[in-house]
Amino acid sequence: MRIFFIAKECFIFQRTNSTNLRILRAMEAFVNNGNSTSPLPTPQDYVGFIGKNADYFIQKFEKFSIVPMAFHASWNWPAFLTSWWWFLYRKMYLWAGLCFVSMCIPYVNFFAWIGWAVAANDLYYKHVQKKISELKSFQGDGYSQHLSTIGGVHSWVPLVAVIVTVIPILLAGACAGIFAVVGMGGR
């Protein structure tokens, strides 16, 4: 019975979270004498910062904002399929480097591959929160014009990822074909 009560309370808290967030923002605006610059990112901030797939991430971030400092395990297919390229695409350079290094360690790389896919959304949430709050504190009311520059994605990453992945495969196939032909001609 106690578990049911706890689950029910968690469900009620989760349903009222967006209301609580609106109340918190209204209180902050009152304390700041009507100044619209709140340290909490708004959905418009997320859209401006994230760019592509903002709707997907806003849904995730609303769930994560219930307990913002906790780790939020969730699955990210693009991060799973592209590993460190996804972090580079989302301008998360430190995480891209750590992911790349962990993927190069034998016997660890398989678990790292799964782990990065599980942690990607949470790492991105914390990255976005930090960058938006830095922009708000340094730029003041004019922060919104810098959101897409600081955030967004690197549009060149998918092209480079395909080139770096496909060219070695093609070269290996060409070398195998050459060795097969040379090997057959020498007999």
Buried (B, 14 or more C-beta within 10 A) or exposed (E): EEEEEEEEEEEEEEEEBEEEBEEEBEEBBEEEEEEEBBEBBBEEBBBBBBBEEBEEBBEBBBBBBBEEEEEBEBEBEBBBEBBBBBBBBBBBEEBBEBBBEBBEEEEEEEEBBEBBBBBBBBBBBBBBBEBBBEBBEEBEEEBBEBBBEBBBBEEEBEEEBEEEEEEEEEEEEEEEEEEEEEEEEEE
